[in-house]
């Protein structure tokens, strides 16, 4: 069995790259790992190992991007702020300080394109407002 780990804590990153590793383990080890993992703070969500991608968008003339994962059990996608776009750097450095409900976004996989874009823009704008960065609704 294989799974990926995406860590939002900027301080753990090496050479300012997001942390993404691949592990191959047995089912028994996975269950033991998940049990140990459940004791830690934070959210643990199993995602499809090869069901991932990027979502890019522009807000107020600035390029932002997210890393997208598909939830293993369910019909949702999870969006995390990555480092693919230059304007994400200010967000990534502050991400671990955000309330947990702003650190990532979950949307249904079958959401309409316009609604998806609007929801992601609203999430990014909310994060920008929280950390004190100007947004398209402006500071």
N, C-alpha and C positions, 0 to 999 in steps of 0.2 A: 504494500500500500504506500502511496506517495502523497505528500501534502506540502503546501508552501506556507511560509510565515511572512507576514508583513507587519513590521513594527513601526508605530507612529512616532516613537521617541527620537527626535533629532540627535540627542546626545549620544545615542548608541550607533550612529551611522559612521561608517568608515569612508573617508574621502568624499564626504557629502553626497553619497549615493544612498538611495533607499535600500532597506535591508530586505532581501528576498533570497531565501535559501530553499533548496529542495532536499527532502529527506525520504528515504525508502526504508520502511519498517514493517514488521509483521502486525497482524490484527491484534494479537495479545499485547504487544508493545504499545500500539496505538491506544488501546483501552486504558492501560496503565498510565500512559502519558496524559490522556485526557482527564483521568481522575486527578493526577497531580496538578495538571493545569487548572482544573476547576477550583483549586484552593487559592489561586492567585487573583488579585484584583484585575478588573477589566472584563472585556467581552471576548468569548471564544466562539467563533462561528466556523463550521466546516464548510469549505467551498470546493467546487469542482477544480481539480488540479489543472486542467487545460482549458477551463472556461473563464478566461480573463482577457482584458483588453484595455483600451484607453478611450476616454471621452474628452474631446477638446472643445473649448468654447472661448468666446471673446466677451469681456465685460468692460465697458467704458474704454474701448480701444486697447485693452491689455489681454494677452493670451494666457489662459489658464488651462490646466489639464487634470484629469483624474485617472486613477487606475480603477478598473472595474473587475469585480469577481462575481461569479454566479454561485449562489448559495447551493449547497449540496442537497439539503432536504427542504424543498420549497421552490417557489417560483419568483424569487427575488434576486436582485443584483445589489451588490454593495459597492459604493463609490468612496474612494479614499483620495485625498489630495496627494499627488506625487510630485516629482521634480522635473518632469519632462518640459514644462514651460518655465521660462525665466521668472515670471511673476508669481510662481508658486513658492519660491524660496522664502518669502516673508511669511507665507502661510505655514509652510512645513516647519520652520523654526519655532513657531508658536503653537503648533498643533497639539502637543502633549499637555499644554496649559489650558486648552479649551475644555468646556464641560463635555462630558462623554457624548451627549446628544448632538454635538457639533463636530466631533472628530471624524465622523463618517456618515454616509447617507444610504438608506436602504429604499429601493424602489421596486415595484413589480416589474418583471421582465416584459410584460405585454403592454406597458404604458404607452400612450400615444407620443409620438416624437415631439410635438410642440409642448405637451405637458411635461415631458422628461426634461427638455431644455429649460423651461421656465422654473421647474423645481430645483434643478441643479444650480441655475443662476441665483435663485433666491437663497439657496444654502451657502454658496460661495460669498454672496453679498452679506449674509448674516455673519459668517466667519470674519470677513473683512471688517465689518462694523465692530465686532467683538474685540478684535485686536487693535482697532483704531486706525485702520487703513481707509482712505477715501474710496467710495464706491460710486456706481452710476447713479444712485439715488442721493449721493453726495454728502460729504462733510466739508 
